[in-house]
Amino acid sequence: MAKKFKVGQKGVYPAHGVVEVEGIEIKEIAGSKMNFYILRVIESDVKLMVPTSNVTSVGLRPIVAKKEVPKILKIISKKTKDDDSLESQSWNKRYREYADKLKSGDIFEIANVLKDIHHLKKEKDLSFGEKRIMENALSLVVKELSVATKKKEEFVSEEIKGLLS
């Protein structure tokens, strides 16, 4: 069953990050009426319309529960095993895997990407694409944890950077 959102509620839309439900509207498309969530992407102020019936298929989900935040921080702080699996993959294969995990919208997967790519950065120079993925992963995690914990993004960002170093 699809998750119901209320006006004013925040959620996460994969690849866009934290969104706020600004309205629920009925629109007529091809002769049939459909309900849509009107979403505003917090970071960019971009407006999105998502059919309420498509919430699950597009991956729109609620913000992670505050009680889950310690698990996410633990993932980020965990030292990556000393295996060479990350380094031995070609950069473009790693990039595709990381991009797919970011697109999933799963905060736990995104936290793993952030941790892995940050570890990789200590071992070798990152490609331009990998740097972008790392920045995106950091931004997505910071924004969602900021909303979940009701803390300023700057504080959450510093906390995460401290865990990574």
Secondary structure by P-SEA (a helix, b strand, c coil): cbbbbcccbbbbccccccccccbbbbbbcccbbbbbbbcccccccbbbbbcccccccccccccccccaaaaaaaaaacccccccccccccaaaaaaaaaaaaaaccaaaaaaaaaaaaaaaacccccaaaaaaaaaaaaaaaaaaaaaacccaaaaaaaaaaaac
